[in-house]
């Protein structure tokens, strides 16, 4: 009989609860459009999760499209389409594969697009859009070979508008954000909604200014379940609400890989606009979003903390789905598909939150059980000590009953080594019961 080599992993079947957990994009979503089937086939051809490639493509495409695209719903001005995706899975589950595959699936339009940058700091995110250019000073050269030409100077300013960031392990972001003086968390939250990025410093070379609405940025972060939970627990900062959440595993990956379907050469990341392009929404959707906003601001409804950006994220997803379909206007179908994506994301998020609750409850129970066990052990130890002291006290009375009593040294020698540690307490107990009394350096038995 053959045996597995020593280096082989200890493979075992997955927990059925994990296999069947909620949060995966439904079959209804995948079959809704040929484009979605194309994305899933591309993923499955490489043994990758369809959900991973979809969320990765959504994030990367949001950083690739023109910053002139904006969602217009009548709420909060023109909404940025920046998308942040979080993929959750254990190490080796294929979280990074989606980021690699989306480059083959959706080729970048030009070299100006910063593709797959790491995240090192909040300042670094703003710096990705910065550069040095030469600008005229308004003066002219008055002599020499450049006479009459404008005098130029080198200045730092925003020189690009598109960037996609990828972080293989989300714990990196948490650790970077904990550094003293870090602005990473604030920068990510601002970037998710397209707000102004950068810092103003005394020196020009350290000043960064990226105006609101002047850039498109996507972010993909890989999390292990244990590192995702602390991020979700930090809802008060507003960070986890800005992410779409997806699982790294995919039970629908076939046994035989399908053929690679080829790249999507015609996608909205290839288009460049000269001016603003408003993506419109159906009247019903605009009214629904307006009514919810008014009700929240009147205090008539209370939205769960993690759902605080639900409407905005659905607006982003629906707008990008419309662009992928070659339209500048969102349809009811686009919105319905965006709601499926949001529901799947919430399934992942809520599963992790519930898991965290169960783990916290189990830890509390473990600590309570440990306290009870410690109390029992202390009680038993005390009882054993009292019994030992009682037994040694009787030995003290017996040895002290000899004529003339017994010296402390003799008594110590007569006792077994295990009983000597209880000798002082035993003597005190014997004296308290009037069994013995001290006379000089001897113990004597009291007689009636």
Backbone torsions as a table, in degrees:
resi	resn	phi	psi	omega
1	UNK	NA	131.5	-178.3
2	UNK	-76.9	148.4	177.2
3	UNK	-120.6	153.4	179.7
4	UNK	-70.2	142.5	177.2
5	UNK	-61.3	157.9	-175.4
6	UNK	-61.1	-26.7	-176.0
7	UNK	-87.4	-4.5	-176.5
8	UNK	-67.7	141.9	178.8
9	UNK	-69.4	153.1	177.0
10	UNK	-82.4	86.4	-174.5
11	UNK	-81.0	137.6	176.0
12	UNK	-145.1	160.7	-179.2
13	UNK	-68.4	145.5	-179.7
14	UNK	-72.2	154.6	174.8
15	UNK	-61.9	126.3	-180.0
16	UNK	-54.7	-31.6	178.2
17	UNK	-62.6	-38.3	179.2
18	UNK	-69.7	-42.5	-179.0
19	UNK	-61.9	-36.9	-174.1
20	UNK	-104.9	15.0	-176.7
21	UNK	-67.0	153.7	-179.4
22	UNK	-75.1	163.0	172.9
23	UNK	118.0	1.0	177.4
24	UNK	-91.2	148.1	177.8
25	UNK	-61.8	131.4	-174.6
26	UNK	-73.9	161.5	178.2
27	UNK	-59.8	-32.1	178.3
28	UNK	-59.2	-35.1	178.1
29	UNK	-69.4	-49.0	-174.7
30	UNK	-62.6	-33.4	-177.8
31	UNK	-89.0	-0.4	-176.3
32	UNK	-69.1	-33.8	-176.6
33	UNK	-143.9	144.9	176.5
34	UNK	-56.2	-33.9	-179.5
35	UNK	-60.0	-43.2	-179.4
36	UNK	-65.0	-39.5	177.9
37	UNK	-64.2	-36.7	177.1
38	UNK	-62.0	-45.1	179.9
39	UNK	-62.7	-45.0	-178.4
40	UNK	-67.4	-39.0	177.9
41	UNK	-63.5	-39.9	177.3
42	UNK	-60.6	-41.9	179.2
43	UNK	-65.7	-49.1	-176.5
44	UNK	-66.2	-27.5	178.6
45	UNK	-64.9	-21.0	178.2
46	UNK	-110.6	12.5	-179.7
47	UNK	69.5	23.6	-176.7
48	UNK	-104.0	156.8	177.1
49	UNK	-67.9	135.0	174.3
50	UNK	-62.0	-39.9	179.2
51	UNK	-62.1	-41.2	-179.6
52	UNK	-60.9	-46.4	-178.1
53	UNK	-68.4	-35.1	178.9
54	UNK	-65.1	-50.9	-178.5
55	UNK	-66.2	-35.6	177.4
56	UNK	-65.2	-43.6	179.9
57	UNK	-64.8	-38.3	-179.8
58	UNK	-62.6	-45.3	-179.5
59	UNK	-66.7	-46.8	-176.8
60	UNK	-66.9	-40.6	-179.5
61	UNK	-64.8	-35.4	-179.9
62	UNK	-64.9	-28.1	176.7
63	UNK	-85.1	-13.9	-176.1
64	UNK	-94.7	-30.2	-175.5
65	UNK	-70.3	162.9	-179.7
66	UNK	-61.2	139.0	177.5
67	UNK	-69.9	-9.0	178.5
68	UNK	-75.5	-17.9	177.2
69	UNK	-72.1	132.0	176.6
70	UNK	-145.5	144.4	175.3
71	UNK	-86.0	129.4	-178.1
72	UNK	-117.6	111.5	-179.4
73	UNK	-120.5	-1.0	-176.0
74	UNK	88.3	4.8	-179.7
75	UNK	-125.6	124.4	172.7
76	UNK	66.0	29.8	177.0
77	UNK	74.8	-148.5	-177.3
78	UNK	-94.9	117.9	-172.4
79	UNK	-80.4	133.0	172.7
80	UNK	-64.9	148.4	178.3
81	UNK	-100.8	16.1	178.4
82	UNK	-61.5	129.7	-177.4
83	UNK	-120.4	132.2	174.3
84	UNK	-112.2	125.6	179.8
85	UNK	-117.6	143.1	177.4
86	UNK	-123.2	123.6	178.3
87	UNK	-106.2	127.9	-174.1
88	UNK	-112.7	126.6	177.3
89	UNK	-175.7	162.9	179.4
90	UNK	-71.5	166.3	179.4
91	UNK	-57.3	133.2	-179.7
92	UNK	83.9	6.9	-177.1
93	UNK	-82.6	-1.2	176.6
94	UNK	95.9	23.0	-178.9
95	UNK	-65.0	-37.2	-176.8
96	UNK	-80.1	-18.7	-177.0
97	UNK	-61.9	-38.4	-178.7
98	UNK	-61.1	-40.2	-179.8
99	UNK	-65.0	-37.1	178.4
100	UNK	-70.3	-42.4	-176.7
101	UNK	-66.6	-34.1	-176.5
102	UNK	-67.1	-24.8	175.5
103	UNK	-67.5	-37.2	177.1
104	UNK	-76.1	-32.3	-177.8
105	UNK	-75.1	-40.6	-177.8
106	UNK	-127.4	87.2	-178.3
107	UNK	-58.2	142.2	179.3
108	UNK	-71.7	147.7	-175.3
109	UNK	-75.1	-31.9	-175.7
110	UNK	-158.9	171.2	-177.9
111	UNK	-75.0	-12.4	179.2
112	UNK	-70.1	-20.3	-179.7
113	UNK	-76.2	119.4	177.2
114	UNK	-80.6	109.3	-167.7
115	UNK	-110.0	115.2	174.6
116	UNK	75.2	36.0	179.8
117	UNK	-69.8	145.8	171.7
118	UNK	-77.1	162.2	176.4
119	UNK	-105.8	121.2	180.0
120	UNK	-115.9	-33.2	-179.0
121	UNK	-165.3	166.1	175.3
122	UNK	-64.2	-38.2	178.2
123	UNK	-63.4	-36.7	-179.7
124	UNK	-66.1	-33.7	177.6
125	UNK	-63.7	-47.0	178.2
126	UNK	-64.1	-37.8	-178.0
127	UNK	-62.4	-27.2	-179.7
128	UNK	-59.7	-24.8	-179.0
129	UNK	-97.2	-3.4	-174.1
130	UNK	-97.2	163.9	176.0
131	UNK	-170.0	-178.3	179.0
132	UNK	-115.3	128.8	-179.7
133	UNK	-131.6	163.7	175.8
134	UNK	-100.6	131.6	179.7
135	UNK	-129.2	148.3	177.4
136	UNK	-69.2	143.1	179.4
137	UNK	-87.5	-11.4	-174.9
138	UNK	96.5	-5.4	178.0
139	UNK	-106.0	162.2	179.0
140	UNK	-118.8	148.6	173.8
141	UNK	-66.4	133.0	-175.4
142	UNK	-98.8	-9.3	178.3
143	UNK	-158.2	174.7	-179.6
144	UNK	82.7	-174.2	-176.3
145	UNK	-67.2	-19.2	179.8
146	UNK	-97.8	13.3	-178.8
147	UNK	-54.4	129.8	-179.6
148	UNK	91.4	-17.1	177.8
149	UNK	-80.4	152.0	178.7
150	UNK	-67.2	142.7	174.1
151	UNK	-78.0	126.6	-176.4
152	UNK	-106.0	156.0	173.9
153	UNK	-139.6	149.9	179.7
154	UNK	-89.4	128.1	-179.3
155	UNK	-132.2	150.7	174.9
156	UNK	-93.4	132.8	179.5
157	UNK	-160.8	174.6	175.7
158	UNK	-68.3	126.5	-178.3
159	UNK	-121.6	-8.1	178.0
160	UNK	-141.1	165.7	-170.8
161	UNK	-129.0	-1.9	-173.1
162	UNK	-133.3	129.3	178.7
163	UNK	-153.1	144.4	176.5
164	UNK	-127.8	127.9	-177.8
165	UNK	-111.6	144.0	178.3
166	UNK	-133.5	129.6	177.7
167	UNK	-122.2	117.1	-175.4
168	UNK	-68.1	-33.2	-177.5
169	UNK	-133.7	114.9	-175.0
170	UNK	-61.1	-22.5	178.9
171	UNK	-61.9	-25.7	178.1
172	UNK	-60.4	-43.8	179.8
173	UNK	-62.3	-43.2	-179.4
174	UNK	-61.4	-43.0	-178.7
175	UNK	-68.7	-41.0	178.6
176	UNK	-63.2	-38.8	-179.3
177	UNK	-68.5	-20.2	-179.3
178	UNK	-81.4	-12.3	-178.9
179	UNK	-63.5	144.3	179.1
180	UNK	-59.0	128.7	178.1
181	UNK	80.1	4.9	-178.3
182	UNK	-67.8	137.1	175.4
183	UNK	-113.0	17.3	-175.4
184	UNK	-62.2	-48.9	-178.5
185	UNK	-59.4	-46.6	179.3
186	UNK	-63.0	-40.7	-179.6
187	UNK	-62.8	-44.1	179.7
188	UNK	-62.9	-41.9	-179.9
189	UNK	-65.1	-38.2	178.5
190	UNK	-70.2	-40.5	-178.8
191	UNK	-66.1	-33.6	-178.4
192	UNK	-61.9	-28.1	-179.6
193	UNK	-110.9	10.2	174.4
194	UNK	74.8	24.2	179.4
195	UNK	-80.2	170.9	-178.5
196	UNK	-60.0	137.1	177.6
197	UNK	-114.8	158.0	172.6
198	UNK	120.2	-179.3	-179.1
199	UNK	-141.4	144.9	175.7
200	UNK	-101.3	121.6	-179.2
201	UNK	-123.2	167.4	-179.3
202	UNK	-65.9	-35.8	-179.2
203	UNK	-94.0	139.0	-176.6
204	UNK	-63.2	-36.4	-176.0
205	UNK	-68.8	-16.4	178.9
206	UNK	-105.5	3.1	178.0
207	UNK	-87.4	131.3	178.6
208	UNK	-130.4	131.6	179.7
209	UNK	-142.3	112.0	178.4
210	UNK	-120.3	102.7	-172.4
211	UNK	-64.1	152.5	174.5
212	UNK	-57.5	138.9	177.3
213	UNK	79.0	3.0	-175.9
214	UNK	-103.0	7.0	-175.8
215	UNK	-149.3	156.5	170.7
216	UNK	-118.7	134.9	-176.5
217	UNK	-144.1	131.8	173.5
218	UNK	-117.5	152.8	-179.2
219	UNK	-140.9	130.4	173.7
220	UNK	-121.1	128.1	-179.0
221	UNK	-126.3	132.2	174.2
222	UNK	-94.7	133.6	178.7
223	UNK	-125.8	143.8	161.0
224	UNK	-87.3	152.3	-178.2
225	UNK	-50.7	-40.1	-177.3
226	UNK	-67.9	-27.4	179.1
227	UNK	-91.0	-20.5	178.0
228	UNK	-74.6	-34.4	-175.0
229	UNK	-60.4	-45.9	177.6
230	UNK	-61.6	-33.8	178.3
231	UNK	-65.8	-44.3	179.1
232	UNK	-65.8	-31.7	179.5
233	UNK	-71.2	-13.8	-177.7
234	UNK	-96.9	40.2	-175.7
235	UNK	-63.5	-23.1	-177.0
236	UNK	-63.8	-23.6	178.6
237	UNK	-79.1	-20.3	-178.1
238	UNK	88.7	5.4	-177.3
239	UNK	-75.0	-53.1	-175.4
240	UNK	-64.0	-25.7	179.6
241	UNK	-64.7	-19.5	-174.8
242	UNK	-89.5	1.1	-177.8
243	UNK	-107.2	149.5	161.3
244	UNK	-92.6	139.8	-175.0
245	UNK	-115.8	134.7	179.1
246	UNK	-141.6	156.1	177.4
247	UNK	-86.2	149.1	178.9
248	UNK	-81.4	-25.5	-177.9
249	UNK	-91.5	160.2	-175.2
250	UNK	-149.4	101.9	-179.3
251	UNK	-63.2	-14.9	-176.3
252	UNK	-87.7	0.4	177.1
253	UNK	-61.5	124.8	-174.5
254	UNK	-75.2	161.1	178.2
255	UNK	-65.3	-39.5	178.8
256	UNK	-104.4	123.0	-176.9
257	UNK	-67.1	134.6	174.4
258	UNK	-72.8	168.7	178.6
259	UNK	-71.1	150.7	173.3
260	UNK	-64.6	122.8	-174.1
261	UNK	-78.4	-5.8	-179.6
262	UNK	94.7	165.5	-178.3
263	UNK	-76.7	160.1	172.7
264	UNK	-94.3	90.3	-175.2
265	UNK	-73.0	-25.0	178.2
266	UNK	-105.7	98.2	177.9
267	UNK	-142.1	162.2	-173.0
268	UNK	-64.4	-17.5	176.7
269	UNK	-69.6	-14.5	179.0
270	UNK	-84.2	-14.6	-176.1
271	UNK	-88.9	139.4	174.9
272	UNK	-120.7	131.0	-175.8
273	UNK	-107.5	149.6	178.0
274	UNK	-91.7	-16.1	-177.3
275	UNK	-157.1	179.3	-176.1
276	UNK	-57.7	141.8	174.9
277	UNK	-131.0	111.9	-178.2
278	UNK	-86.2	127.3	175.1
279	UNK	-95.0	117.5	-173.1
280	UNK	-90.4	162.0	-177.6
281	UNK	-128.3	151.7	178.3
282	UNK	-58.8	150.9	-178.9
283	UNK	-56.3	-42.9	-177.8
284	UNK	-60.8	-41.7	-179.3
285	UNK	-66.3	-44.1	179.4
286	UNK	-61.4	-42.7	179.6
287	UNK	-64.3	-42.1	-179.7
288	UNK	-62.2	-45.4	179.3
289	UNK	-64.4	-39.3	179.2
290	UNK	-64.7	-46.2	-177.9
291	UNK	-62.8	-39.0	179.0
292	UNK	-66.9	-42.4	-180.0
293	UNK	-61.7	-45.4	-179.3
294	UNK	-63.6	-43.6	-179.3
295	UNK	-62.8	-38.1	178.4
296	UNK	-66.9	-44.5	-177.1
297	UNK	-72.4	-23.4	173.9
298	UNK	-80.8	-11.9	-176.9
299	UNK	81.7	16.6	-177.9
300	UNK	-81.4	-26.8	176.9
301	UNK	-131.5	154.9	177.1
302	UNK	-123.3	117.6	-177.6
303	UNK	-91.1	133.6	176.8
304	UNK	-52.9	145.0	-172.9
305	UNK	-55.0	-42.5	-177.0
306	UNK	-74.4	-9.8	178.1
307	UNK	-100.7	11.5	-174.3
308	UNK	-59.7	-28.1	-178.6
309	UNK	-111.5	19.9	-175.6
310	UNK	-56.7	-50.3	-177.7
311	UNK	-60.6	-44.3	-177.9
312	UNK	-64.7	-43.0	-178.9
313	UNK	-65.6	-39.4	177.2
314	UNK	-65.4	-34.6	175.9
315	UNK	-62.4	-44.9	179.6
316	UNK	-60.9	-49.6	-176.1
317	UNK	-64.0	-46.4	-179.2
318	UNK	-61.1	-39.8	-179.9
319	UNK	-64.4	-43.7	-179.8
320	UNK	-68.4	-36.6	176.4
321	UNK	-62.6	-38.5	177.0
322	UNK	-64.4	-44.5	178.8
323	UNK	-62.0	-40.2	177.6
324	UNK	-62.4	-26.6	178.8
325	UNK	-91.9	7.1	175.5
326	UNK	81.4	22.9	-177.4
327	UNK	-124.4	152.5	174.7
328	UNK	-100.7	5.1	179.4
329	UNK	-126.3	133.2	178.8
330	UNK	-79.3	136.2	177.1
331	UNK	-102.4	171.9	175.7
332	UNK	-61.3	-35.0	178.5
333	UNK	-66.0	-42.2	176.2
334	UNK	-56.4	-44.6	-178.0
335	UNK	-65.5	-41.6	179.2
336	UNK	-62.1	-40.4	177.9
337	UNK	-66.8	-39.3	177.3
338	UNK	-63.3	-36.2	177.8
339	UNK	-67.8	-33.7	174.7
340	UNK	-63.3	-43.4	179.4
341	UNK	-62.3	-43.9	179.8
342	UNK	-64.2	-41.6	179.9
343	UNK	-63.4	-40.7	177.6
344	UNK	-63.9	-43.8	178.6
345	UNK	-59.4	-43.5	179.0
346	UNK	-64.6	-33.5	178.0
347	UNK	-61.4	-42.9	177.3
348	UNK	-65.5	-50.4	-177.3
349	UNK	-58.7	-48.6	-176.8
350	UNK	-68.1	-33.9	176.7
351	UNK	-62.0	-44.2	179.8
352	UNK	-66.1	-39.6	178.0
353	UNK	-63.1	-43.3	179.3
354	UNK	-66.4	-39.8	176.6
355	UNK	-60.1	-43.5	178.7
356	UNK	-61.2	-39.9	179.0
357	UNK	-63.6	-43.8	179.7
358	UNK	-64.7	-42.2	-179.8
359	UNK	-66.0	-38.6	178.3
360	UNK	-66.0	-40.3	178.9
361	UNK	-66.0	-40.9	178.1
362	UNK	-64.2	-38.2	178.8
363	UNK	-67.6	-40.7	176.3
364	UNK	-61.9	-41.8	179.5
365	UNK	-65.0	-39.6	178.4
366	UNK	-61.8	-43.0	179.7
367	UNK	-66.1	-40.6	177.7
368	UNK	-63.2	-43.6	179.4
369	UNK	-63.0	-39.0	179.7
370	UNK	-64.6	-39.1	178.4
371	UNK	-65.6	-42.0	178.6
372	UNK	-63.7	-44.6	179.8
373	UNK	-62.1	-40.3	178.2
374	UNK	-63.6	-41.4	178.5
375	UNK	-63.5	-41.0	178.7
376	UNK	-63.8	-44.2	179.8
377	UNK	-62.8	-41.5	179.3
378	UNK	-64.5	-40.1	178.6
379	UNK	-63.9	-43.7	-179.7
380	UNK	-65.7	-40.1	180.0
381	UNK	-63.9	-40.5	179.5
382	UNK	-64.9	-41.5	179.7
383	UNK	-65.3	-42.6	178.7
384	UNK	-63.1	-39.4	179.9
385	UNK	-64.5	-40.6	-179.3
386	UNK	-66.7	-38.8	178.2
387	UNK	-65.9	-41.1	179.3
388	UNK	-64.2	-41.5	179.2
389	UNK	-63.7	-40.5	177.7
390	UNK	-61.2	-44.8	-178.5
391	UNK	-65.4	-42.9	-179.1
392	UNK	-69.2	-34.0	177.6
393	UNK	-61.3	-36.7	178.3
394	UNK	-69.8	-36.3	176.1
395	UNK	-64.8	-39.0	177.6
396	UNK	-59.3	-46.2	-179.5
397	UNK	-63.1	-39.6	-178.4
398	UNK	-67.4	-43.6	-179.7
399	UNK	-70.6	-31.2	-179.1
400	UNK	-78.1	-7.1	-176.2
401	UNK	-80.4	-6.8	177.5
402	UNK	-68.1	158.5	-176.8
403	UNK	-60.6	125.7	179.6
404	UNK	86.7	-0.4	179.4
405	UNK	77.0	-161.0	-177.0
406	UNK	-145.2	141.3	178.7
407	UNK	-75.9	161.3	178.7
408	UNK	-63.4	-38.2	179.0
409	UNK	-63.2	-45.1	179.1
410	UNK	-63.0	-43.6	-179.2
411	UNK	-60.2	-41.6	-179.2
412	UNK	-63.7	-37.6	-179.3
413	UNK	-72.7	-31.5	-178.5
414	UNK	-73.8	-23.6	-177.7
415	UNK	-81.3	148.2	173.3
416	UNK	-65.5	153.2	-176.5
417	UNK	-59.3	-33.5	-179.1
418	UNK	-69.1	-19.4	-177.4
419	UNK	-94.6	-14.4	-174.6
420	UNK	-65.9	-32.0	-179.0
421	UNK	-65.9	-20.8	179.7
422	UNK	-100.6	7.4	-172.7
423	UNK	-63.2	-46.3	-176.3
424	UNK	-62.1	-43.6	178.6
425	UNK	-66.4	-36.4	-179.1
426	UNK	-65.9	-40.9	178.1
427	UNK	-63.3	-44.5	179.6
428	UNK	-60.6	-40.7	179.7
429	UNK	-66.1	-43.1	-179.5
430	UNK	-63.6	-38.3	177.2
431	UNK	-67.9	-39.6	-179.4
432	UNK	-63.8	-30.6	179.1
433	UNK	-91.0	8.2	179.9
434	UNK	60.6	31.0	175.3
435	UNK	-82.8	-36.8	-176.6
436	UNK	-137.2	166.7	172.4
437	UNK	-145.6	155.3	-179.1
438	UNK	-91.5	136.2	176.6
439	UNK	-137.8	99.0	-174.0
440	UNK	69.0	-124.2	-179.3
441	UNK	-102.6	21.8	-177.2
442	UNK	-125.4	156.2	172.3
443	UNK	-107.3	130.3	-179.6
444	UNK	-124.7	153.7	178.4
445	UNK	-86.6	136.3	176.1
446	UNK	-75.4	138.3	177.3
447	UNK	-111.4	148.9	-178.9
448	UNK	-73.0	NA	NA
